Amino acid sequence: MRRTNAYKVFGSIIAIIGLIVTISAMPYWVWTSFLGLGLIFLGWLLYRVN
């Protein structure tokens, strides 16, 4: 398994976790939903760059 694939898998997992956090936290805490969006962006960035 190449390093690139590991980054893509890791990025996908981070993005999925961020999505779950955003959906579950949306009605309650605004800052938590922003944290989830940040995780989605980070995961997407890892997926795209590597």
Buried (B, 14 or more C-beta within 10 A) or exposed (E): EEEEEEBBEBBBEBBEBBBEBBEEBEEEEEEBBEBBBBBBEBBBEBBEEB
